[in-house]
Structure formats: C-alpha cells, structure tokens
Amino acid sequence: MAMSVGGAGGDEKPMSDINTTPLVDVMLVLLIIFLIAVPVAIQTIQKLKIPIIPSQESKDKVENLLLTVSTTDAGGRSAGEPGFEGASLGGECRIYFNNITPVDSNELRDMAFKRLDSIVKRAGGPEALRANPELVPQVHIRGDVQAPWRCVAGAVYNVQISGYPTVGFISNPVDPNG
C-alpha cells in the first residue's frame, strides 16, 4: 500500500496513482480457484457415459442420415474386424456412414454434402424445403459408450458443415418393467 509522508514544500496533495493491491488480490484468488477447479472438471469429463433412456419409436424418413461413431480397440482393430474387444478412449475414431461404410472426416463431409444436395434438388430446391420443413433430412448419431467425445463432436461438426441443420443422438431403449 502506498502512503504519502509530506513533501519538500510541505504541501499535501492526494496521490494520483492507482492502487493495484486489490486487483492483485482478486487475481490471485481467481488463479487459486481455477487451479483447483480445472483438474476436477477434467476428471469428471473422462467418466462421462452416454445415458440409456427410454425412447419412442420414431418415424424415420428414408432421407435421414445414420452415423455410427466408435473407436479402435487397444489392438488397433475396428468394430467390423474379428477379435474386436470394444472401443477404447485412446483409439482412433471410426465413423460409419449409414451404419455400413467406414469413412474419415473428409469423406464424411463430402458424402454428406452430396447426399443432402441430391435430396434438396429432388425436393425442388431450398425454397421447397423452407416451405415444408418436414422434408428436411436429419442426422442420427449412434455413439459407442466408450467412444471419446472428440470422435462424436467431430462427426457432428462435419455433418453440420455439410449443411444438415438437425443432429440427434440414438440411445438404447430400456424396458421400464425390468
């Protein structure tokens, strides 16, 4: 804290310097809070599991795009290969277009755009889809419980860049009686 103790001429005048001590105190408190909170948040995110919730059967349109997101297992094997042990957090992302064709990010973006473009042209252009929003196709993503969020988020990002306005997630339905 700064204090003025008289001057050479004896005239006392107020200090015009800004007192930065309260600012430094607040910044140190915030730093300590963030140092404690960030590791807790990171540990919580890694334990995230996609919930299994009751769902109702939807009336899927043929135009809806179905994606399956998974990763390779610890041995580097994909879901369709023999000996696959299940997705692992450290595995490479695997995306299956229409639940069958494995694609990478660039192929997903290109194939999704071409598919949406043909649907828009067949419907009569963007104006026809704006007039009847029921005709707009959606993307349904089924993610493996062990697939990291980076894989699912990458798939969402790529289909949204391709022009799909609605992305939803598919979960496993639960029997309410047991």
Disulfide bonds with the S-S distance in Angstrom:
Cys93-Cys151 1.95
